[in-house]
Amino acid sequence: MIRFMNLQVCWVVLVFFGMPFSSSIECLGKDIGYTLVPLSSDDSGIHFEIGYGALVPLGTHRGVAKVASVEVVADLEALTLTSAKFTVPLDQMTSGDSKRDCHMREALGIDYVNKQSAFPENHVCKSDFTLPETGVDSVVFPTIQMEFKAGIGSAKRSETGVVDIQTKVELTIHGVMKVYPVSLHVEPDSSVKGQSRVTSQFDVPLKDFSLTVKKAGPIGVADHAVVKVDIRLKQS
């Protein structure tokens, strides 16, 4: 269920992170059926990346997250964004490597802070690169919540129609909620008339969420991940 609520403008998400489907959209108290069409570009959606290295940086792991649900309350004509909430299941986050993806779910999903899990001393992924369904090594935190909230800050529109909104993002990862100031960049999408592109980028410090990523020998990951949001919206 995707819910869009606004008394003036109902925005339809056209690019939904590589997942074509039909859904019910709530607008002005009425359900309106739409087919949400994904863009062919691999750049659209929610992406994440984290550096890795030993004594010096060696590279960057990159991945994409598919979203299970989204709720947007906005009136971009009036330069307002009340909220935009995304729910990302861990099993829909992929980096292109099944083993690495399982190790990512270990760090993000297992409650190794409060339970006697064998992780992070040892990896607990099974031979098929999945985690146990029950027990101390199973996933306790299956999703990541990301909610952009307005109400403070400002929004500015340039002569070309570009809007910059200063807002906050509320992140819930590994059972911990943190709030960070962020900027949302809204601009007309040159590829489709009447469509807008919304982008944002921000850092996520691992220590803020008590996250531990097991090293591969001397090689470890950076102390923060980078999240990039890139979606398209169209006024209905």
Beta strands, then each sheet from edge to edge (+ up, - down):
strand 1: 2-4
strand 2: 11-13
strand 3: 21-27
strand 4: 30-36
strand 5: 45-53
strand 6: 57-65
strand 7: 69-75
strand 8: 80-89
strand 9: 93-94
strand 10: 143-149
strand 11: 155-157
strand 12: 163-173
strand 13: 176-188
strand 14: 195-205
strand 15: 220-221
strand 16: 224-235
sheet 1: 2+ 16- 14+ 13- 12+ 10- 8+ 7- 1- 3- 4+
sheet 2: 2+ 16- 5+ 6- 9+
sheet 3: 2+ 16- 5+ 15-
sheet 4: 2+ 16- 14+ 13- 12+ 11-
end
